[in-house]
Amino acid sequence: MQYTIVLEVAEEGGYTARCLELPAAISEGDTKEEALENIKEAIELVLEVTGEQARVLGEIVKVDVASA
């Protein structure tokens, strides 16, 4: 699956990375490459935690949504 990432130059140096589809997924890195690798890990962690929370709340169903 692909996600949209916003890379921004951080004031203190390096880069911040935010996932538009998963607002809780935020990371940083000294280089663009490092920030992108770190955001991948953040996305995986957010998806894992979200999945665990969903199992506690009730039935899990997956749906396909066509992109515009």
N, C-alpha and C positions, 0 to 999 in steps of 0.2 A: 504494500500500500504506500502511496506517496502522500507526503504532508507538505504544506506550505510553510517555509521558514523565513522569518525576517531577521536579517543580520544587521546589527548596528554597531558602530564604533563606540566603545565604552569610554567615558570621560577619564577614567583612571588607567586606560590602556587596554588593549585587547578588544574582544568583541563579545556582544551578548547575542543570544539566539533565542527566538520565541517561535513557538508553533501556533499558527493561527487557528487550526482546527482543535487544538487541545491547549487552552489557555494556561493550564497548570504546568505545562511542559516549558520550562525556561532553563537556560544554561548559559555558560560563558566559556571563553577560551582565549589564550594568548594570541592565536592566529585564527583565521577564518576556518581552516581545516580542523583545528582542534575544537572550535566552537561547534562545528557541524557534527563531529564525532560525538561530542558531549550531549548535543541535543537529541541524537538518536537514542542514547542511553536514557535520557530523561523521558522521552516518548515511551520507550519500552516500560519504564517504571510506572508511569502514569496509567498506561493501559493495564498493567498487571494489577495495580491497586484498584482501579475502577472495576475490573473483572471480579476481584475478590469481594468488593462492596456489593456488586450486583447480585452475586450468589447468595449473600446474606439477606438481601431485600426480597428476592423472589425469583420467578422463572426468567431464564435468559433466552431471548430470541434474537437472531441476527436477521437484518434486512439489507437488501441491496438498494442503493440510491444512485441514480444516474447523475453524473456531473453535468453542469451546464456548459 
